[in-house]
Amino acid sequence: MTINEAQDEVIEEFSDLTDWMDKYQLLIDLGNELEPLDAKYKTDDNLIDGCQSRVWLQADMKDGLLCFTAESDALIVKGIIALLIRVLSGHTPEEIASADLYFIERIGLKDHLSPTRSNGLLAMLKQIKIYAEAYRIKN
């Protein structure tokens, strides 16, 4: 599945819900479905700067594809990082670095997050793009 196909799938999933409390619940559910991050990756090096909550992000190359695992101590934030992983993990660094992530705007996420969570979302995106660019240059 391409990044855009994954985004379209997320948009469709969220468009079925009209109430933002239901959308927050979907985010929480997505976060709860996220595989727990191995304790060895819960290091200061993997903490994302700019998030009010603690978010750890691990990136690994597997067969030329960049795969992300993450965890957060906040339910909604964990759901947000789960969404980002769902859309971006398992693609080449080039695809990730050049991805136009329109789903965030289309599901209304930007408009319904507090300023601190919005900053955290931007910090998560920035870190994912930094990893993608670093792996792109490295290979």
Secondary structure as the mmCIF struct_conf table of DSSP 4:
data_model
#
loop_
_struct_conf.conf_type_id
_struct_conf.id
_struct_conf.beg_label_comp_id
_struct_conf.beg_label_asym_id
_struct_conf.beg_label_seq_id
_struct_conf.end_label_comp_id
_struct_conf.end_label_asym_id
_struct_conf.end_label_seq_id
HELX_RH_AL_P HELX_RH_AL_P1 ILE A 3 SER A 15
TURN_TY1_P TURN_TY1_P1 ASP A 16 ASP A 16
BEND BEND1 ASP A 19 ASP A 19
HELX_RH_AL_P HELX_RH_AL_P2 TRP A 20 GLU A 33
BEND BEND2 LEU A 34 LEU A 34
HELX_LH_PP_P HELX_LH_PP_P1 GLU A 35 ASP A 38
HELX_RH_3T_P HELX_RH_3T_P1 ALA A 39 TYR A 41
BEND BEND3 THR A 43 THR A 43
HELX_RH_3T_P HELX_RH_3T_P2 ASP A 44 ASN A 46
STRN STRN1 LEU A 47 LEU A 47
HELX_LH_PP_P HELX_LH_PP_P2 ILE A 48 ILE A 48
TURN_TY1_P TURN_TY1_P2 ASP A 49 GLY A 50
BEND BEND4 GLN A 52 SER A 53
STRN STRN2 VAL A 55 LYS A 62
TURN_TY1_P TURN_TY1_P3 ASP A 63 GLY A 64
STRN STRN3 LEU A 65 SER A 72
BEND BEND5 ASP A 73 ALA A 74
HELX_RH_AL_P HELX_RH_AL_P3 LEU A 75 LEU A 88
TURN_TY1_P TURN_TY1_P4 SER A 89 GLY A 90
STRN STRN4 HIS A 91 HIS A 91
HELX_RH_AL_P HELX_RH_AL_P4 PRO A 93 ALA A 97
TURN_TY1_P TURN_TY1_P5 SER A 98 SER A 98
HELX_RH_AL_P HELX_RH_AL_P5 PHE A 103 ARG A 106
TURN_TY1_P TURN_TY1_P6 ILE A 107 LEU A 109
HELX_RH_3T_P HELX_RH_3T_P3 LYS A 110 HIS A 112
BEND BEND6 LEU A 113 LEU A 113
HELX_RH_AL_P HELX_RH_AL_P6 PRO A 115 LYS A 138
#
